[in-house]
Amino acid sequence: ASTTSSLINTTCSKAPNVSYDHCVNVLSADPAGASTTDKRRLLIAAAKQTVHSVTSTVHIMSDLIQELNTCIQYYQRMGEFTVGAIDDLRAGRDAGLIYPKLREASDEPLRCDTAFFHGVKKNLMEKENSENKNLAHLAS
């Protein structure tokens, strides 16, 4: 075990652009990497960790794309509700008919937030959703 630690310690002390502690944690986390005394096997263990991380990142990105597409639909609806309310206002229609459209428009950013909350839990649109919700509330 001391040889393994020695190999990992030596490798990590020479690793450029990676913190020593992070390197040790990553290489020690893989049982094959932690138990090997062979540099090539240690490299394979590190590469396997990279593949795992890349796969996870691609999954997160795919989920983000799906959630962004869902948010696009919500924002398109928000635009339709708001344009409809403007048209109704210009036509002199009763405010009681207009308010529900504006109220519905103000709910769409929350639906976008919810899509991110239930997905990968990384809301890239939080600031914009909040601003648009507040603007729609002002209009209603």
VEXMI-368105 format. One record per residue (C-alpha): x, y, z; residue in one letter; residue number from 1. Coordinates in pm, whole numbers, plus 50000, padded with zeros to 5 digits. Example, Ala and Ser with C-alpha at 12.3 -4.5 7.8 and 13.67 -1.06 7.14 Angstrom:
# residues 2
+-------+-------+-------+------+-----+
!    c1 !    c2 !    c3 ! rest !  nr !
+-------+-------+-------+------+-----+
! 51230 ! 49550 ! 50780 !    A !   1 !
! 51367 ! 49894 ! 50714 !    S !   2 !
+-------+-------+-------+------+-----+
END
This chain:
# residues 140
+-------+-------+-------+------+-----+
!    c1 !    c2 !    c3 ! rest !  nr !
+-------+-------+-------+------+-----+
! 50000 ! 50000 ! 50000 !    A !   1 !
! 50290 ! 50237 ! 50069 !    S !   2 !
! 50415 ! 50177 ! 49711 !    T !   3 !
! 50070 ! 50265 ! 49580 !    T !   4 !
! 50061 ! 50579 ! 49789 !    S !   5 !
! 50412 ! 50654 ! 49672 !    S !   6 !
! 50314 ! 50615 ! 49304 !    L !   7 !
! 50004 ! 50831 ! 49346 !    I !   8 !
! 50196 ! 51088 ! 49553 !    N !   9 !
! 50479 ! 51105 ! 49299 !    T !  10 !
! 50239 ! 51125 ! 49005 !    T !  11 !
! 50027 ! 51394 ! 49169 !    C !  12 !
! 50325 ! 51602 ! 49275 !    S !  13 !
! 50429 ! 51622 ! 48909 !    K !  14 !
! 50081 ! 51674 ! 48760 !    A !  15 !
! 50058 ! 52016 ! 48592 !    P !  16 !
! 49744 ! 52228 ! 48619 !    N !  17 !
! 49581 ! 51999 ! 48878 !    V !  18 !
! 49586 ! 52052 ! 49251 !    S !  19 !
! 49773 ! 51787 ! 49441 !    Y !  20 !
! 49480 ! 51709 ! 49672 !    D !  21 !
! 49235 ! 51676 ! 49384 !    H !  22 !
! 49474 ! 51446 ! 49199 !    C !  23 !
! 49522 ! 51222 ! 49504 !    V !  24 !
! 49147 ! 51208 ! 49568 !    N !  25 !
! 49069 ! 51113 ! 49207 !    V !  26 !
! 49339 ! 50849 ! 49172 !    L !  27 !
! 49271 ! 50702 ! 49516 !    S !  28 !
! 48896 ! 50680 ! 49450 !    A !  29 !
! 48940 ! 50412 ! 49184 !    D !  30 !
! 49033 ! 50080 ! 49350 !    P !  31 !
! 49236 ! 49977 ! 49045 !    A !  32 !
! 49427 ! 50303 ! 49057 !    G !  33 !
! 49475 ! 50298 ! 49432 !    A !  34 !
! 49613 ! 49943 ! 49434 !    S !  35 !
! 49840 ! 49953 ! 49130 !    T !  36 !
! 50214 ! 49999 ! 49128 !    T !  37 !
! 50222 ! 50036 ! 48751 !    D !  38 !
! 50213 ! 50384 ! 48596 !    K !  39 !
! 50025 ! 50258 ! 48290 !    R !  40 !
! 49747 ! 50111 ! 48503 !    R !  41 !
! 49732 ! 50432 ! 48703 !    L !  42 !
! 49691 ! 50622 ! 48375 !    L !  43 !
! 49410 ! 50385 ! 48274 !    I !  44 !
! 49238 ! 50447 ! 48609 !    A !  45 !
! 49268 ! 50824 ! 48559 !    A !  46 !
! 49136 ! 50796 ! 48203 !    A !  47 !
! 48839 ! 50589 ! 48325 !    K !  48 !
! 48759 ! 50861 ! 48579 !    Q !  49 !
! 48772 ! 51112 ! 48293 !    T !  50 !
! 48531 ! 50905 ! 48084 !    V !  51 !
! 48293 ! 50884 ! 48379 !    H !  52 !
! 48309 ! 51261 ! 48431 !    S !  53 !
! 48264 ! 51335 ! 48059 !    V !  54 !
! 47964 ! 51103 ! 48040 !    T !  55 !
! 47809 ! 51272 ! 48341 !    S !  56 !
! 47873 ! 51618 ! 48192 !    T !  57 !
! 47715 ! 51519 ! 47859 !    V !  58 !
! 47411 ! 51393 ! 48049 !    H !  59 !
! 47383 ! 51725 ! 48235 !    I !  60 !
! 47416 ! 51918 ! 47909 !    M !  61 !
! 47149 ! 51703 ! 47742 !    S !  62 !
! 46914 ! 51768 ! 48033 !    D !  63 !
! 46989 ! 52141 ! 48016 !    L !  64 !
! 46907 ! 52146 ! 47644 !    I !  65 !
! 46579 ! 51965 ! 47710 !    Q !  66 !
! 46494 ! 52206 ! 47992 !    E !  67 !
! 46587 ! 52509 ! 47780 !    L !  68 !
! 46360 ! 52382 ! 47502 !    N !  69 !
! 46080 ! 52348 ! 47756 !    T !  70 !
! 46146 ! 52704 ! 47873 !    C !  71 !
! 46134 ! 52829 ! 47514 !    I !  72 !
! 45781 ! 52691 ! 47491 !    Q !  73 !
! 45684 ! 52863 ! 47816 !    Y !  74 !
! 45826 ! 53193 ! 47697 !    Y !  75 !
! 45653 ! 53163 ! 47361 !    Q !  76 !
! 45325 ! 53118 ! 47548 !    R !  77 !
! 45412 ! 53416 ! 47769 !    M !  78 !
! 45464 ! 53626 ! 47458 !    G !  79 !
! 45135 ! 53509 ! 47308 !    E !  80 !
! 44942 ! 53588 ! 47626 !    F !  81 !
! 45102 ! 53931 ! 47655 !    T !  82 !
! 45049 ! 54022 ! 47289 !    V !  83 !
! 44688 ! 53904 ! 47321 !    G !  84 !
! 44640 ! 54126 ! 47625 !    A !  85 !
! 44788 ! 54426 ! 47439 !    I !  86 !
! 44556 ! 54361 ! 47145 !    D !  87 !
! 44258 ! 54339 ! 47382 !    D !  88 !
! 44359 ! 54663 ! 47554 !    L !  89 !
! 44391 ! 54842 ! 47221 !    R !  90 !
! 44052 ! 54710 ! 47113 !    A !  91 !
! 43897 ! 54845 ! 47434 !    G !  92 !
! 43792 ! 54507 ! 47567 !    R !  93 !
! 43692 ! 54461 ! 47930 !    D !  94 !
! 43981 ! 54447 ! 48177 !    A !  95 !
! 43826 ! 54136 ! 48330 !    G !  96 !
! 43906 ! 53951 ! 48008 !    L !  97 !
! 44257 ! 54092 ! 47986 !    I !  98 !
! 44375 ! 54026 ! 48341 !    Y !  99 !
! 44370 ! 53643 ! 48313 !    P ! 100 !
! 44598 ! 53660 ! 48009 !    K ! 101 !
! 44850 ! 53878 ! 48191 !    L ! 102 !
! 44824 ! 53664 ! 48502 !    R ! 103 !
! 44887 ! 53350 ! 48299 !    E ! 104 !
! 45184 ! 53522 ! 48132 !    A ! 105 !
! 45333 ! 53598 ! 48473 !    S ! 106 !
! 45322 ! 53227 ! 48565 !    D ! 107 !
! 45531 ! 53111 ! 48269 !    E ! 108 !
! 45874 ! 53206 ! 48414 !    P ! 109 !
! 45793 ! 53006 ! 48728 !    L ! 110 !
! 45718 ! 52707 ! 48507 !    R ! 111 !
! 46061 ! 52750 ! 48352 !    C ! 112 !
! 46220 ! 52764 ! 48699 !    D ! 113 !
! 46032 ! 52446 ! 48791 !    T ! 114 !
! 46163 ! 52268 ! 48481 !    A ! 115 !
! 46518 ! 52340 ! 48594 !    F ! 116 !
! 46442 ! 52253 ! 48957 !    F ! 117 !
! 46309 ! 51910 ! 48863 !    H ! 118 !
! 46587 ! 51850 ! 48611 !    G ! 119 !
! 46955 ! 51897 ! 48669 !    V ! 120 !
! 46898 ! 52163 ! 48934 !    K ! 121 !
! 47117 ! 52416 ! 48751 !    K ! 122 !
! 46897 ! 52708 ! 48663 !    N ! 123 !
! 47078 ! 52909 ! 48401 !    L ! 124 !
! 46772 ! 53127 ! 48355 !    M ! 125 !
! 46698 ! 53222 ! 48716 !    E ! 126 !
! 46778 ! 53593 ! 48677 !    K ! 127 !
! 46583 ! 53629 ! 48351 !    E ! 128 !
! 46288 ! 53428 ! 48484 !    N ! 129 !
! 46265 ! 53649 ! 48791 !    S ! 130 !
! 46285 ! 53970 ! 48587 !    E ! 131 !
! 46022 ! 53857 ! 48336 !    N ! 132 !
! 45789 ! 53735 ! 48610 !    K ! 133 !
! 45820 ! 54071 ! 48786 !    N ! 134 !
! 45756 ! 54263 ! 48463 !    L ! 135 !
! 45449 ! 54051 ! 48389 !    A ! 136 !
! 45322 ! 54106 ! 48743 !    H ! 137 !
! 45362 ! 54480 ! 48693 !    L ! 138 !
! 45153 ! 54461 ! 48378 !    A ! 139 !
! 44881 ! 54259 ! 48547 !    S ! 140 !
+-------+-------+-------+------+-----+
END
